[in-house]
Amino acid sequence: FLKVLSHIDSILQSPRAPPLIFRPSKGPVQNYIKENGQGCGFEHLPLTIEMWADQLIALKDLHRSLRKLSLELLPWNTKDPQDNRDSIRVEDLQLIVDAILEELEHKEKNSQTQSLQTLSAIVSHFQKLFDVNSLNGVYPRMNEVYIKLGEMTNAMRNLHELLELDSSAPPTVVVNTVGKLCDIINKNVTEQVQQLLGTQDIHSIINKLEEHECFFPPFQALIQDLLCLLEISNMDDILPAVQNLK
């Protein structure tokens, strides 16, 4: 028994022992030890051992939780030599934590690298789409595209309102509607020309235009000569000026 107490005493007095464990005690055991040339207090030792037992159990629970976290973050790392151990050491937990931290740092570096590559690819694609030769021209072209996009958006909104179309109608519907309106307008113009020239076929219209081309130049020359001869500038004044000459 004394050898056991001496061994415990040497452990408690070592630099690695927590300072609150060893406390001098009073009582028959202490007097008995002092009579045999040894002195040590063990009244707090049972509570400390109970605390250590609870901590060891909690250490197992912490190890189990860290293993679950490790399987979530490192699903390929399924081997753990400490799984079958009855006792778990702090070093085992530290290994799991270090592995998780290393993987997180690796993912962070990869994500930064991928982000730079993605941004570079986006800028290159923008340069190809909008014919930008240098990086300095990217921002001006972006502003230009933004302004043009705003103008097109406003134009499409106005066309939707003028054509009484739903705001969700695609541009193809707008173009088709405008085309139909142009066809209607051209048809009306053709009918008006036909009514004006008194003909219903295209050949008659062509003949009328040819007659006009033959008649109008001599008539225009005659009018210009009369204006100069009568010293007037308005064609409406020709008839009164001729009547005055009678």
Residue pairs with C-beta under 8 A, 6 or more apart in sequence:
2 33
2 36
2 38
5 33
5 38
5 40
5 42
6 38
8 40
8 42
8 45
9 38
9 40
11 17
12 21
12 22
12 40
13 22
18 48
20 44
20 48
21 44
21 45
21 48
22 40
22 41
23 41
23 43
23 44
24 30
24 39
24 40
24 41
25 41
25 42
25 43
27 43
29 42
30 39
30 40
30 41
33 39
33 40
56 87
56 88
59 88
59 90
59 93
60 88
62 93
63 82
63 88
63 92
63 93
63 96
66 93
66 96
66 97
66 100
67 80
67 83
67 96
69 100
70 77
70 96
70 99
70 100
71 77
71 78
73 100
73 103
73 104
74 99
74 100
74 103
77 99
80 96
82 88
82 89
82 92
85 92
123 135
123 138
126 132
126 138
126 141
126 142
127 133
127 138
130 141
130 145
132 138
132 141
156 171
156 174
157 167
159 165
159 174
159 178
160 166
160 167
160 169
160 174
163 174
163 177
163 178
163 181
165 173
165 174
165 177
193 205
194 200
194 205
197 204
197 205
197 208
199 205
199 208
223 235
223 238
226 238
227 233
227 235
227 238
230 237
230 238
230 241
230 242
232 238
232 241
